């Protein structure tokens, strides 16, 4: 896989993030090492948000310090009380850049809040303050309601071993037919797939059986969880980009090796058949 298809998630640059994150927020020194390495191997896109602690500021500091290292920047608006323009200008100031490549509404609810302003905002500022406008979503209902919005260029959605083709397939095709670009996120479900099943929070115990099923498949095919999780998402060519979070440089390097592994078709078929009926278990914001 070409590294330019990878988006580097930076939530951990600004806060403790992820159900299985033992290291907490990454130090500035380590962030700069990660960004140096990512740039050197052709990962040229960063995903951040104004709500990710000081992630925007740290990225801005790096970009200011290394002006020749040009990254494609995705960030997100998420404040209902501040105008879209003000939020964008705040992010531009934090990131120390003149234009955001991909500007997202951080949720469908935020998109709906600003819905009546989007047409004017898009026509006035596209190409000046941002190049593409998108929405980060959770549900198929939200996808259905965004299909025909001519001002939404991209959709960022969760896609993983549980939030899988069985659940998303039809809607991915609908997005594609409506010329929406699609980015996959939450491919590790915030690290849940690596959590010991004996150490699950009470609210996630209903997933224990399915997590054990994944472990059994991993053992049966002799393929590690990282390779299964990454290989599964990467087997679907419909995604324009795949977002991976990172806790450390070593973790990034380990995960990148998995992108070159192709999963057996029989395994993909078994993974496609997984069905989690309680959708709230797949939404980390509900945890």
ZILINSUL-V563800 format. One record per backbone hydrogen bond with DSSP energy under -1.0 kcal/mol. NH is the residue of the N-H (numbers start at 0). CO is the residue of the C=O. If there is no record, write none. Layout:
# ZILINSUL-V563800
nh=NH co=CO
nh=NH co=CO
This chain:
# ZILINSUL-V563800
nh=4 co=1
nh=5 co=2
nh=6 co=241
nh=7 co=44
nh=8 co=243
nh=9 co=46
nh=12 co=9
nh=13 co=10
nh=14 co=10
nh=18 co=189
nh=19 co=189
nh=20 co=17
nh=25 co=11
nh=30 co=26
nh=31 co=27
nh=32 co=28
nh=33 co=29
nh=34 co=30
nh=35 co=31
nh=36 co=32
nh=37 co=33
nh=38 co=34
nh=39 co=35
nh=40 co=36
nh=41 co=38
nh=42 co=37
nh=45 co=71
nh=46 co=7
nh=47 co=73
nh=49 co=75
nh=51 co=48
nh=52 co=50
nh=54 co=51
nh=57 co=53
nh=58 co=54
nh=59 co=55
nh=60 co=56
nh=61 co=57
nh=62 co=58
nh=63 co=59
nh=64 co=60
nh=65 co=61
nh=68 co=65
nh=69 co=67
nh=71 co=43
nh=73 co=45
nh=74 co=101
nh=76 co=103
nh=86 co=82
nh=87 co=83
nh=88 co=84
nh=89 co=85
nh=90 co=86
nh=91 co=87
nh=92 co=88
nh=93 co=89
nh=94 co=90
nh=95 co=91
nh=96 co=91
nh=99 co=128
nh=101 co=72
nh=102 co=131
nh=103 co=74
nh=104 co=133
nh=105 co=76
nh=110 co=106
nh=111 co=107
nh=112 co=108
nh=113 co=109
nh=116 co=113
nh=120 co=116
nh=121 co=117
nh=122 co=118
nh=123 co=119
nh=124 co=120
nh=125 co=121
nh=126 co=129
nh=127 co=124
nh=128 co=124
nh=129 co=124
nh=130 co=99
nh=131 co=100
nh=133 co=102
nh=134 co=153
nh=135 co=104
nh=136 co=155
nh=142 co=138
nh=143 co=139
nh=144 co=140
nh=145 co=142
nh=146 co=142
nh=148 co=145
nh=151 co=148
nh=152 co=132
nh=153 co=132
nh=154 co=180
nh=155 co=134
nh=156 co=182
nh=158 co=184
nh=159 co=162
nh=163 co=161
nh=167 co=163
nh=168 co=164
nh=171 co=167
nh=172 co=168
nh=173 co=169
nh=174 co=170
nh=175 co=171
nh=176 co=172
nh=177 co=173
nh=178 co=175
nh=179 co=174
nh=180 co=152
nh=182 co=154
nh=183 co=240
nh=184 co=156
nh=188 co=185
nh=191 co=188
nh=192 co=187
nh=193 co=190
nh=194 co=191
nh=198 co=195
nh=203 co=200
nh=204 co=201
nh=206 co=203
nh=207 co=204
nh=210 co=206
nh=211 co=207
nh=212 co=208
nh=213 co=209
nh=214 co=210
nh=215 co=211
nh=216 co=212
nh=217 co=213
nh=218 co=214
nh=219 co=215
nh=220 co=216
nh=222 co=217
nh=227 co=223
nh=228 co=224
nh=229 co=225
nh=230 co=226
nh=231 co=227
nh=232 co=228
nh=233 co=229
nh=235 co=232
nh=238 co=235
nh=239 co=181
nh=240 co=181
nh=241 co=4
nh=242 co=183
nh=243 co=6
nh=251 co=247
nh=252 co=248
nh=253 co=249
nh=254 co=250
nh=255 co=251
nh=256 co=252
nh=258 co=255
nh=260 co=257
nh=267 co=263
nh=268 co=264
nh=269 co=265
nh=270 co=266
nh=271 co=267
nh=273 co=270
nh=278 co=276
nh=280 co=277
nh=281 co=278
nh=282 co=279
nh=285 co=282
nh=286 co=283
